[in-house]
Amino acid sequence: MFKSGFIGIIGRPNVGKSTFLNAVVGDKISIVADKPQTTRDKITGIKNFPDAQLIFVDTPGMHNPKTPLNRAMVQTAQKAIGDAEVLLMLIEANADVNQHDLFLIKSLAQVKVPVFLVINKIDLIDKKLLLPLIDKFRQLYDYREIFPVSALKGDGIAELLEALKQILPEGPQLFPEDILTDATERFIAAEFIREQITLLTKQEIPYVSAVTVDLFKEDEEKNIIRISATINVEKESQKAIMIGKKGSMLKNIGTQSRLQMEKLFGTRVFLELFVRVSKDWTSSDKMLREFGLLKP
């Protein structure tokens, strides 16, 4: 008997969903930064067992959206909820119930699939504080099961995976057993660049930056991947910050991105970056579609 199914990872912004996904699959496929709304699009992580294939879908943080970009992100998360056989709602062990949690719980009212509550970052708190937090969330929603975990340290992950294997329906292997994600290498390259923008720049810059990969070419003879990408921002002043003094910021973003790509792709990478002003792209449905953030 083989089991398979899609498992949606949902939660408020910056709760650790991407770190959790990377911990589950055992490699870095989803970008991580200590800033809200780092994840903009869904990304799939695949965990294979001899008798099961667990397909995790990392989603943008659920929140009450105020802009076209944020609305597109929430729509992506809501679609993932609708497509899943099981949902994992992540919360932080070191945070109380907040408005984003309540917004998400309200959106679960019509959900027909099992929902697990996953309490992340248990390594940051005294364990005696867990029970009061569990009681608060139990009063807000009827969760099928509750799992305290530490995605960073791997605590509790094995027990959660076993419970998911038990609850998933019988089904075929949906992806080859030697892949960790169905995301394209172009998509991952763009995400790794955006991760470094998020880590290295400040204030509004990460939130007004979008990356498009213009060229992705593998040269097998020379064992190198050649990538050309454009960083889109909204204003000339933001472009100047992105480039930095004598190109220092852009060079740093490129170097750190390339190192991440080489580690995942297992080959040398030649990366070329450009910066372009795409005025008010975060408010333009046309540009959001062009950048792949607003789905048909």
C-alpha positions as CSV (number, residue, x, y, z in Angstrom):
1,M,0.0,0.0,0.0
2,F,1.5,3.3,-1.1
3,K,0.3,6.7,0.1
4,S,0.7,10.2,-1.4
5,G,-0.8,13.6,-1.2
6,F,-0.3,17.4,-1.0
7,I,0.2,19.0,2.4
8,G,-0.3,22.8,2.5
9,I,2.0,24.7,4.9
10,I,0.1,27.8,6.1
11,G,0.7,30.5,8.7
12,R,1.1,34.1,9.3
13,P,4.1,36.0,7.8
14,N,7.6,35.2,9.2
15,V,6.5,32.2,11.2
16,G,9.2,29.9,9.8
17,K,7.3,28.0,7.0
18,S,10.3,28.1,4.7
19,T,12.7,26.9,7.3
20,F,10.3,24.1,8.1
21,L,10.0,23.0,4.5
22,N,13.8,22.9,4.1
23,A,14.1,20.9,7.3
24,V,11.5,18.4,6.1
25,V,13.1,17.7,2.7
26,G,16.7,17.9,4.0
27,D,18.0,20.6,1.7
28,K,17.5,24.3,1.0
29,I,14.9,24.8,-1.7
30,S,12.9,27.7,-0.2
31,I,14.5,31.0,0.7
32,V,14.7,32.1,4.3
33,A,15.0,35.6,5.8
34,D,14.0,37.2,9.1
35,K,11.6,39.6,7.4
36,P,7.8,39.2,6.8
37,Q,6.4,38.3,3.4
38,T,9.7,36.8,2.1
39,T,7.8,34.0,0.4
40,R,5.7,35.4,-2.5
41,D,4.9,32.3,-4.5
42,K,4.2,28.7,-3.6
43,I,7.1,26.2,-3.7
44,T,6.8,22.5,-3.5
45,G,9.1,20.2,-1.4
46,I,8.9,16.4,-1.8
47,K,9.7,13.9,0.9
48,N,10.0,10.3,-0.3
49,F,9.6,7.2,1.8
50,P,9.5,3.5,0.6
51,D,5.8,3.5,1.2
52,A,4.8,7.1,0.7
53,Q,5.4,10.4,-1.0
54,L,4.6,13.6,1.0
55,I,4.3,16.7,-1.2
56,F,4.6,19.8,0.9
57,V,3.5,23.2,-0.5
58,D,5.1,26.3,1.2
59,T,2.8,29.3,0.8
60,P,3.1,33.1,1.3
61,G,2.1,34.2,4.8
62,M,-1.6,34.7,5.3
63,H,-2.5,38.3,6.2
64,N,-5.1,40.9,5.5
65,P,-3.8,42.3,2.2
66,K,-3.6,46.0,1.4
67,T,-1.9,46.2,-2.0
68,P,-2.2,44.3,-5.3
69,L,1.0,42.4,-4.6
70,N,-0.1,41.3,-1.2
71,R,-3.5,40.3,-2.6
72,A,-1.8,38.2,-5.2
73,M,0.3,36.5,-2.5
74,V,-2.8,35.7,-0.3
75,Q,-4.6,34.3,-3.4
76,T,-1.7,32.0,-4.0
77,A,-1.9,30.8,-0.3
78,Q,-5.7,30.3,-0.5
79,K,-5.4,28.2,-3.7
80,A,-2.8,26.0,-1.9
81,I,-5.3,25.5,0.9
82,G,-8.0,24.4,-1.6
83,D,-5.7,21.9,-3.3
84,A,-4.3,20.1,-0.2
85,E,-5.3,16.8,1.4
86,V,-3.9,18.0,4.8
87,L,-3.0,21.4,6.1
88,L,-0.3,22.3,8.6
89,M,-0.9,25.6,10.4
90,L,2.4,26.9,11.7
91,I,2.5,29.2,14.7
92,E,5.5,30.3,16.9
93,A,6.0,28.9,20.4
94,N,7.3,32.3,21.5
95,A,4.4,34.4,20.3
96,D,0.8,34.8,21.4
97,V,-2.3,34.6,19.2
98,N,-2.4,37.7,17.0
99,Q,-4.6,39.2,14.3
100,H,-2.9,37.2,11.5
101,D,-3.6,33.9,13.3
102,L,-7.2,35.0,13.7
103,F,-7.4,36.0,10.0
104,L,-6.1,32.6,9.0
105,I,-8.3,30.6,11.4
106,K,-11.3,32.5,10.0
107,S,-10.3,31.4,6.5
108,L,-10.3,27.7,7.7
109,A,-14.0,27.8,8.4
110,Q,-14.9,26.2,5.1
111,V,-12.0,23.7,5.0
112,K,-13.0,20.1,4.8
113,V,-9.5,18.5,5.2
114,P,-7.7,17.7,8.4
115,V,-5.7,20.6,9.9
116,F,-2.6,20.0,12.1
117,L,-1.4,22.7,14.4
118,V,2.4,22.8,14.3
119,I,4.0,24.9,17.0
120,N,7.4,25.9,15.7
121,K,10.5,27.3,17.5
122,I,10.0,25.3,20.7
123,D,13.8,25.6,21.3
124,L,13.2,29.2,22.2
125,I,10.9,28.8,25.1
126,D,10.4,27.1,28.5
127,K,8.4,23.9,27.7
128,K,5.9,24.6,30.6
129,L,4.6,27.5,28.5
130,L,3.5,25.2,25.7
131,L,0.3,23.9,27.4
132,P,-1.3,27.4,27.9
133,L,-0.6,28.2,24.2
134,I,-2.1,24.9,23.0
135,D,-5.2,25.6,25.1
136,K,-5.6,29.0,23.5
137,F,-5.5,27.6,20.0
138,R,-7.7,24.6,20.8
139,Q,-10.4,27.0,21.7
140,L,-10.2,28.8,18.4
141,Y,-10.2,25.7,16.0
142,D,-10.7,22.0,16.2
143,Y,-7.3,20.8,15.1
144,R,-6.9,17.1,14.2
145,E,-3.5,16.9,15.9
146,I,-0.9,19.2,17.5
147,F,2.8,18.9,17.1
148,P,5.5,21.0,18.9
149,V,8.6,21.2,16.7
150,S,11.8,23.0,16.1
151,A,12.4,23.4,12.3
152,L,15.9,24.8,13.0
153,K,17.0,21.9,15.1
154,G,14.8,19.2,13.6
155,D,13.1,18.3,16.9
156,G,9.6,16.7,16.5
157,I,9.9,16.5,12.7
158,A,10.1,12.7,12.5
159,E,6.9,12.3,14.6
160,L,5.0,14.8,12.5
161,L,6.1,13.0,9.2
162,E,4.9,9.7,10.6
163,A,1.5,11.1,11.5
164,L,1.2,12.6,8.0
165,K,2.0,9.2,6.4
166,Q,-0.8,7.7,8.4
167,I,-3.4,10.2,7.5
168,L,-2.7,10.6,3.7
169,P,-4.9,8.6,1.3
170,E,-3.7,5.7,-0.8
171,G,-2.3,7.0,-4.1
172,P,0.5,6.7,-6.6
173,Q,3.9,8.2,-6.6
174,L,3.3,11.6,-8.3
175,F,6.9,12.7,-8.7
176,P,10.2,10.9,-9.5
177,E,11.8,9.8,-6.2
178,D,15.1,11.6,-6.9
179,I,13.7,15.1,-6.9
180,L,13.2,17.5,-4.0
181,T,11.0,20.0,-5.7
182,D,9.0,20.6,-8.9
183,A,10.2,24.2,-9.0
184,T,12.3,25.0,-12.1
185,E,16.0,25.9,-11.7
186,R,15.2,29.3,-13.2
187,F,12.6,29.9,-10.5
188,I,15.1,28.8,-7.7
189,A,17.8,31.0,-9.2
190,A,15.5,34.0,-9.1
191,E,14.5,33.2,-5.5
192,F,18.1,32.9,-4.3
193,I,18.8,36.3,-5.8
194,R,15.8,37.8,-4.1
195,E,16.8,36.1,-0.8
196,Q,20.1,38.0,-0.9
197,I,18.3,41.3,-1.7
198,T,16.2,40.7,1.4
199,L,19.2,39.9,3.6
200,L,21.5,42.6,2.4
201,T,19.3,45.6,1.8
202,K,17.1,47.6,4.2
203,Q,13.8,49.4,4.6
204,E,11.5,49.1,1.7
205,I,14.0,47.7,-0.9
206,P,13.2,44.0,-0.4
207,Y,9.5,44.7,-0.8
208,V,9.8,46.6,-4.1
209,S,12.2,44.2,-5.7
210,A,11.3,41.5,-8.2
211,V,13.7,39.2,-10.0
212,T,13.3,37.9,-13.6
213,V,15.8,35.4,-15.1
214,D,16.5,36.4,-18.7
215,L,19.0,33.6,-19.5
216,F,19.6,30.2,-18.0
217,K,22.0,28.1,-20.1
218,E,23.8,25.0,-19.1
219,D,27.2,24.4,-20.7
220,E,27.9,20.7,-20.0
221,E,31.3,20.7,-21.7
222,K,32.6,23.5,-19.4
223,N,30.5,22.3,-16.4
224,I,29.0,25.7,-15.8
225,I,25.6,27.3,-15.8
226,R,25.3,30.9,-17.3
227,I,22.6,33.0,-15.7
228,S,21.5,36.5,-16.6
229,A,18.9,38.1,-14.3
230,T,17.2,41.5,-13.9
231,I,16.3,43.0,-10.6
232,N,13.2,45.2,-11.0
233,V,12.6,48.1,-8.6
234,E,10.1,51.0,-8.6
235,K,12.2,54.1,-8.4
236,E,15.6,55.5,-9.6
237,S,16.6,56.1,-6.0
238,Q,16.0,52.4,-5.2
239,K,18.1,51.4,-8.3
240,A,20.9,53.5,-6.9
241,I,20.7,51.7,-3.5
242,M,20.6,48.3,-5.2
243,I,23.7,49.0,-7.2
244,G,25.5,50.6,-4.3
245,K,28.7,52.7,-4.3
246,K,30.9,51.7,-7.3
247,G,28.6,48.7,-7.8
248,S,29.4,47.2,-4.3
249,M,25.9,46.2,-3.3
250,L,25.0,44.5,-6.6
251,K,28.4,42.7,-6.6
252,N,27.7,41.4,-3.0
253,I,24.2,40.2,-4.0
254,G,25.6,38.5,-7.0
255,T,28.4,36.7,-5.1
256,Q,26.2,35.4,-2.3
257,S,23.5,34.3,-4.7
258,R,26.0,32.5,-6.9
259,L,27.4,30.6,-3.9
260,Q,23.9,29.4,-2.9
261,M,23.2,28.3,-6.5
262,E,26.5,26.4,-6.9
263,K,25.8,24.5,-3.6
264,L,22.3,23.4,-4.8
265,F,23.0,22.9,-8.5
266,G,26.3,21.1,-7.9
267,T,28.2,23.0,-10.6
268,R,29.9,26.3,-11.3
269,V,27.7,29.3,-12.0
270,F,28.4,32.5,-13.9
271,L,25.9,35.1,-12.8
272,E,25.2,38.4,-14.4
273,L,22.9,40.9,-12.7
274,F,21.2,44.1,-14.0
275,V,18.9,46.6,-12.3
276,R,15.8,48.1,-14.0
277,V,13.2,50.6,-12.9
278,S,9.7,49.2,-13.5
279,K,7.7,52.1,-12.1
280,D,5.0,51.1,-9.5
281,W,5.1,47.4,-10.5
282,T,3.7,46.3,-7.1
283,S,0.5,48.1,-7.9
284,S,0.2,46.9,-11.6
285,D,-1.7,43.8,-12.3
286,K,0.0,43.7,-15.7
287,M,3.5,43.7,-14.2
288,L,2.5,41.2,-11.5
289,R,1.4,38.8,-14.2
290,E,4.6,39.5,-16.1
291,F,6.7,38.7,-13.1
292,G,4.6,35.5,-12.4
293,L,3.1,36.7,-9.2
294,L,-0.5,37.1,-10.3
295,K,-1.9,33.9,-11.6
296,P,-4.5,33.6,-14.4
